[in-house]
Amino acid sequence: MVGRTLLLSLAFAALAQARMLPKADCTWSTNTDLPSVQPLYIKPGAGLDINSFWLPQNGDIVTVPEAGEVLFACPGSTLAGVGGSEALLTCVGGKTFADSNNNQYSFSSLSCSSWPAHTAVRRNGEQCQISLPHSLVEIGFELSSGFFHLITVCFDEVTYNTYQSFFTQTADIDGYQSGLNRPSFTEGVGFYPDWLDVDYQYSRVGQKEAISQALGSAALADQYIPDTGNYFLSRGHLAANADFVYGAFQRSTFYFLNVAPQWQTFNGANWAQIEDSARDFAALQGNDLVVYTGTHGVTTLPDVNGNPAEIFVGYDLNTGAGILRVPHFFWKIVYEPATQKGVAFVGLNNPYIDSPGTDFYMCPDVCDQISWENWSPTVQQSGYGYCCDVNTIKGLVPEMPDIVVTGLLA
């Protein structure tokens, strides 16, 4: 009896000691531990959206619990050391993972032979929450288990204008991977006609040609788009690359579907500051946000006769109609689904307009009620701007989504 009691005591002591030992979690930093060509890090069974990936929980540190599973995936390429494009591995501890046969792999060795292939897919029969004619396009990654969606685009396939892009801004964005080289932009497959070279139209030469056609003067085009400096039309991201944690995600934002012609004076100043503000707010609040970004109208410049002429960066080869409009303004709605609160930011996309009218200032400015925005909306070169109650402006801008907003996200 004494022996049995002793054995039980020893067993309980061993169990208590085991419970006190630290778990052998696996961790990695998104900025110091990722291989040069990273795979996707997926939580099996967690869905098909941004939160189905392993994301940072503390700064830029990702933690996978002991025995937790990670699907390492290289769509379109091969996972080094494993073979094939995908491998479901289990955390052994530290930076070591094992397969079902207990073959072990170091985290750093699990790299792709080329960057994970992203794709843009037209979803026939599905629509954005806008009344304008458009196609709904999803950008993400196609894997054996399904399509992992990152960005939704509302795209007009006649004018080749993107009305809005939206995505989920995760609260862990302060751990995003920084310092990566930017890839080239891509047209995707089947969205633009063969005769349209979108990349060329965005070049200084291409945009000068288009503006010259609109204004009836090459000299005026040279004046508005000089050969050097930041007075030119950039490929202005709607869903920005820095809005996503991993480099593989960031690369998926470089579709022409996800940009619009944006004056660089504005793109690199006030609009960048609003993007930074939204990311900082998501991290501070600790709640995921949905961020809608879009365009409205067509900006104008005085033509050779002094009359306002609408500006595009391309013209339809068959009809002569303007395509790839230069928006009158950009807008961004930052929306918190948990509280149904939101706020709209509006920025003028023309540094040559010194006195915007009511076609820009469409609602009362509520920036003084927003504690987390950080921009200079009264500086002309940086881009005039203002903040607006979503319910006040959304009915006036058809490109904006018809979402339920119960209050100001202040």
C-alpha positions in Angstrom: 0.0 0.0 0.0 2.9 2.3 0.9 4.5 1.5 -2.4 1.4 2.4 -4.3 1.0 5.6 -2.5 4.6 6.5 -3.2 4.1 5.8 -6.9 1.0 7.9 -7.1 2.9 10.7 -5.3 5.8 10.5 -7.8 3.3 10.5 -10.7 1.5 13.6 -9.4 4.8 15.3 -8.8 6.0 14.5 -12.3 2.7 15.8 -13.8 3.0 19.0 -11.7 6.6 19.5 -12.9 5.6 19.0 -16.5 2.8 21.5 -16.2 5.4 24.0 -14.9 7.8 23.6 -17.8 7.5 26.1 -20.5 5.7 24.9 -23.6 7.9 24.3 -26.7 6.2 26.9 -28.9 7.6 27.8 -32.3 8.3 31.5 -33.0 9.6 33.6 -35.8 10.1 37.3 -36.6 8.5 38.7 -39.7 11.6 40.9 -40.1 14.6 38.8 -39.1 13.7 35.1 -39.5 11.9 34.8 -42.9 13.7 33.1 -45.7 14.5 35.3 -48.7 11.6 33.7 -50.7 9.0 32.9 -48.1 6.1 30.5 -48.3 2.6 31.2 -47.1 2.1 30.2 -43.4 -1.5 29.0 -43.1 -3.6 27.8 -40.2 -5.3 24.6 -41.4 -9.1 24.8 -41.0 -9.2 28.5 -40.1 -11.0 29.7 -43.2 -10.0 31.3 -46.5 -9.3 34.9 -45.6 -6.5 37.0 -44.1 -7.1 35.5 -40.6 -6.4 32.0 -41.9 -2.7 32.8 -41.9 -0.3 32.7 -39.0 0.1 36.4 -38.1 2.2 38.2 -35.4 0.7 38.4 -31.9 3.4 40.5 -30.3 5.2 43.1 -32.4 6.6 41.2 -35.3 6.7 37.9 -33.5 4.5 35.0 -34.7 3.9 32.2 -32.1 2.7 28.8 -33.0 1.9 26.7 -30.0 3.6 23.3 -29.4 2.0 20.7 -31.7 0.3 23.4 -33.6 0.1 22.9 -37.4 1.3 25.1 -40.2 0.6 24.6 -43.8 3.7 25.8 -45.6 2.6 26.6 -49.2 4.3 27.8 -52.4 1.6 28.1 -55.0 3.2 28.0 -58.4 6.6 26.8 -57.1 8.3 24.2 -55.0 8.9 24.1 -51.2 12.6 23.5 -50.7 13.7 20.3 -48.9 10.2 18.9 -48.9 9.2 18.6 -52.5 5.8 19.6 -53.9 4.2 23.0 -53.4 2.7 22.4 -49.9 3.6 20.6 -46.7 1.6 20.3 -43.5 4.0 20.4 -40.6 3.8 20.4 -36.8 5.6 22.6 -34.4 8.2 20.6 -32.4 9.6 23.6 -30.7 11.8 26.7 -31.3 12.2 26.9 -35.0 11.7 23.2 -35.8 8.8 21.6 -37.5 8.1 17.9 -38.3 6.0 16.0 -40.8 3.8 13.0 -40.1 6.9 10.7 -40.5 8.8 12.8 -37.9 11.2 14.2 -40.5 12.3 17.5 -39.1 12.8 20.8 -40.8 14.3 24.1 -39.7 12.1 27.1 -40.3 14.7 28.9 -42.3 15.1 26.0 -44.7 11.4 26.1 -45.7 11.6 28.5 -48.6 10.0 28.6 -52.0 11.8 28.2 -55.3 10.0 31.4 -56.4 7.6 33.9 -54.8 4.2 32.4 -54.0 2.0 33.1 -57.1 -0.9 35.4 -56.5 -3.8 35.7 -58.9 -6.8 37.9 -59.7 -10.1 36.1 -60.3 -13.3 37.6 -61.7 -16.3 36.4 -59.6 -19.1 36.3 -62.1 -22.5 36.9 -60.6 -21.1 38.6 -57.5 -21.2 42.4 -57.0 -19.7 45.1 -54.8 -22.1 47.3 -52.7 -22.2 50.0 -55.4 -24.7 50.9 -58.1 -22.2 51.5 -60.9 -21.6 48.8 -63.6 -18.6 46.7 -62.5 -17.0 43.3 -62.1 -16.1 42.0 -58.7 -12.5 40.7 -58.7 -10.7 38.9 -55.9 -7.0 39.0 -55.4 -5.3 36.2 -53.4 -3.7 32.7 -53.6 -5.1 29.6 -55.2 -4.1 26.5 -53.1 -5.3 22.9 -53.1 -7.7 23.7 -50.2 -9.2 26.7 -51.9 -8.8 30.3 -52.8 -7.3 32.4 -50.0 -8.7 35.9 -50.5 -6.9 39.2 -49.6 -8.4 42.1 -51.6 -11.7 42.7 -53.4 -11.7 45.1 -56.4 -14.7 46.7 -58.1 -13.6 47.2 -61.7 -15.2 48.7 -64.8 -14.2 46.6 -67.8 -15.3 49.2 -70.3 -13.4 52.3 -69.0 -10.8 50.2 -67.1 -11.4 52.3 -64.0 -11.2 50.8 -60.5 -14.0 52.2 -58.4 -12.8 50.8 -55.1 -10.7 48.2 -53.4 -11.3 46.8 -49.9 -9.6 44.5 -47.5 -9.4 43.6 -43.8 -6.8 45.6 -42.0 -5.6 43.2 -39.3 -4.8 44.6 -35.8 -1.3 43.0 -36.0 -0.2 45.3 -38.8 2.5 46.9 -36.7 4.5 43.7 -37.2 4.5 44.0 -41.0 7.6 43.0 -42.9 9.5 46.0 -44.1 12.3 46.8 -46.5 11.4 44.5 -49.4 12.0 45.5 -53.0 8.9 46.5 -55.0 7.9 44.1 -57.8 6.7 45.3 -61.2 3.0 45.9 -61.6 0.9 43.3 -63.5 -2.2 43.5 -65.6 -3.5 40.1 -64.6 -5.1 37.9 -67.2 -8.1 38.9 -69.2 -8.8 42.4 -67.7 -7.3 44.7 -70.4 -7.4 44.5 -74.2 -4.2 43.4 -76.0 -3.9 46.9 -77.6 -3.7 48.6 -74.2 -0.2 48.8 -72.6 -1.2 50.0 -69.1 2.3 50.2 -67.8 3.3 52.5 -70.7 0.2 54.7 -70.2 1.4 55.3 -66.6 4.9 56.2 -67.7 5.8 59.9 -67.9 6.0 59.6 -71.7 2.6 57.9 -71.9 0.8 60.3 -69.6 2.3 63.3 -71.3 1.0 62.0 -74.6 -2.5 61.5 -73.2 -2.5 64.9 -71.5 -1.3 66.6 -74.6 -4.2 65.0 -76.5 -6.7 66.3 -73.9 -5.3 69.8 -73.7 -4.4 70.2 -77.4 -0.8 71.2 -76.5 2.4 69.2 -75.9 3.9 72.3 -74.3 1.1 72.3 -71.6 1.6 68.6 -71.0 5.3 69.2 -70.4 4.4 72.0 -68.0 2.1 69.9 -66.0 4.3 66.7 -66.2 8.0 67.9 -66.0 10.7 65.4 -66.7 11.9 65.4 -63.1 10.4 65.9 -59.7 7.2 64.6 -58.2 4.6 66.4 -60.4 3.6 63.3 -62.3 0.8 60.7 -62.1 1.9 57.7 -60.1 0.4 54.2 -59.9 -1.6 55.1 -56.7 -2.3 52.0 -54.7 -5.8 51.6 -53.3 -5.1 48.7 -51.0 -1.5 49.7 -50.1 1.4 47.2 -50.0 2.2 48.2 -46.4 -1.3 47.3 -45.3 -0.3 43.7 -45.3 2.1 41.8 -43.0 4.0 39.4 -45.2 6.0 40.3 -48.3 4.1 37.6 -50.2 0.9 39.5 -49.4 2.4 42.9 -50.2 3.4 41.6 -53.7 -0.2 40.8 -54.4 -1.2 44.5 -54.2 0.8 45.3 -57.4 -2.0 44.8 -59.9 -3.1 47.7 -62.1 -6.6 46.6 -61.0 -5.6 47.9 -57.5 -4.3 51.4 -58.6 -5.5 54.6 -60.1 -3.6 57.6 -61.5 -2.6 59.7 -58.5 -0.4 62.8 -58.4 2.8 61.9 -56.7 2.7 65.2 -54.7 -0.4 63.8 -53.0 0.4 60.1 -53.1 3.7 60.6 -51.2 2.3 63.2 -48.7 -1.2 63.4 -47.3 -2.5 60.1 -48.7 0.5 58.2 -47.3 -0.1 59.9 -43.9 -3.7 58.8 -43.9 -2.7 55.2 -44.8 -0.2 55.3 -41.9 -2.8 56.7 -39.6 -5.2 53.9 -40.4 -2.6 51.2 -39.8 -1.5 52.8 -36.5 -5.2 53.0 -35.4 -5.8 49.3 -36.2 -2.8 48.3 -34.1 -3.8 50.6 -31.2 -7.4 49.5 -31.1 -6.6 45.8 -31.4 -9.6 45.3 -33.6 -9.6 44.3 -37.3 -10.9 47.0 -39.6 -12.3 47.0 -43.1 -10.7 49.6 -45.3 -12.4 50.7 -48.5 -10.5 53.0 -50.8 -11.7 54.4 -54.1 -11.9 57.1 -56.7 -14.5 59.6 -57.9 -14.9 61.8 -60.9 -12.4 63.0 -63.4 -10.0 65.9 -62.7 -9.4 68.7 -65.2 -6.7 71.0 -66.3 -7.0 74.1 -68.5 -6.6 73.3 -72.1 -4.9 75.4 -74.8 -7.9 77.7 -74.8 -8.1 78.0 -71.1 -11.1 75.7 -70.8 -11.2 72.8 -68.3 -10.4 69.5 -70.0 -10.9 66.1 -68.4 -7.7 64.2 -67.9 -7.1 60.5 -68.6 -3.9 58.5 -69.0 -5.2 56.6 -72.0 -7.7 56.6 -74.8 -9.7 53.8 -76.3 -8.1 52.7 -79.5 -11.5 51.9 -81.1 -13.8 54.7 -79.8 -11.3 57.4 -78.9 -13.0 57.7 -75.5 -10.9 58.5 -72.4 -10.0 55.5 -70.3 -8.0 55.1 -67.1 -9.4 58.3 -65.6 -7.4 60.6 -63.4 -9.8 60.8 -60.4 -11.0 64.2 -59.2 -10.5 62.8 -55.7 -9.6 59.7 -53.7 -11.6 58.6 -50.7 -11.0 56.1 -47.9 -13.5 54.7 -45.5 -12.1 53.1 -42.3 -14.7 50.9 -40.8 -14.7 48.9 -37.6 -17.1 45.9 -37.9 -17.1 45.2 -34.2 -18.7 48.6 -33.4 -20.1 49.5 -36.8 -18.4 52.8 -36.6 -16.5 54.5 -39.5 -15.1 57.6 -40.9 -14.5 58.8 -44.5 -11.4 60.7 -45.7 -11.4 62.6 -48.9 -8.3 63.9 -50.7 -8.1 66.1 -53.8 -6.1 64.6 -56.6 -4.8 67.7 -58.3 -2.0 69.9 -57.0 -2.8 72.6 -59.6 -6.2 73.4 -58.1 -5.8 76.1 -55.5 -9.5 76.6 -54.6 -11.6 73.4 -54.6 -15.4 73.9 -54.8 -18.5 72.1 -53.6 -17.8 69.2 -56.0 -15.0 68.4 -53.7 -16.2 69.6 -50.3 -19.3 67.5 -50.2 -20.0 67.4 -46.5 -19.0 69.1 -43.2 -15.4 68.5 -42.1 -15.2 66.5 -38.9 -11.4 66.1 -38.7 -11.4 67.9 -35.4 -13.4 65.0 -34.0 -10.9 62.3 -35.2 -8.2 61.8 -32.6 -6.0 59.4 -34.7 -5.6 61.1 -38.1 -2.3 62.7 -38.9 -2.2 64.7 -42.1 -2.0 68.2 -43.4 -5.2 68.7 -45.3 -4.9 72.4 -45.9 -1.6 72.2 -47.8 -2.2 72.4 -51.5 0.8 70.6 -52.8 0.3 67.7 -50.3 -3.3 67.4 -51.4 -6.3 69.2 -49.9 -8.4 66.9 -47.7 -11.2 66.6 -45.1 -12.9 64.0 -42.9 -16.6 63.2 -43.2 -19.4 61.3 -41.6 -19.9 58.2 -43.7 -23.6 58.3 -43.7 -23.5 61.9 -45.0 -21.3 61.3 -48.0 -21.8 57.8 -49.1 -25.1 58.6 -51.0 -23.3 61.4 -52.8 -20.4 59.3 -54.1 -21.7 56.2 -56.0 -18.3 54.5 -55.8 -18.7 54.3 -52.0 -20.1 51.1 -50.4 -23.6 51.0 -48.9 -22.6 49.9 -45.4 -24.3 50.3 -42.1 -22.5 52.8 -40.0 -23.8 53.7 -36.5 -21.3 56.4 -35.5 -18.1 58.2 -36.1 -14.9 56.2 -35.6 -13.2 58.9 -33.6 
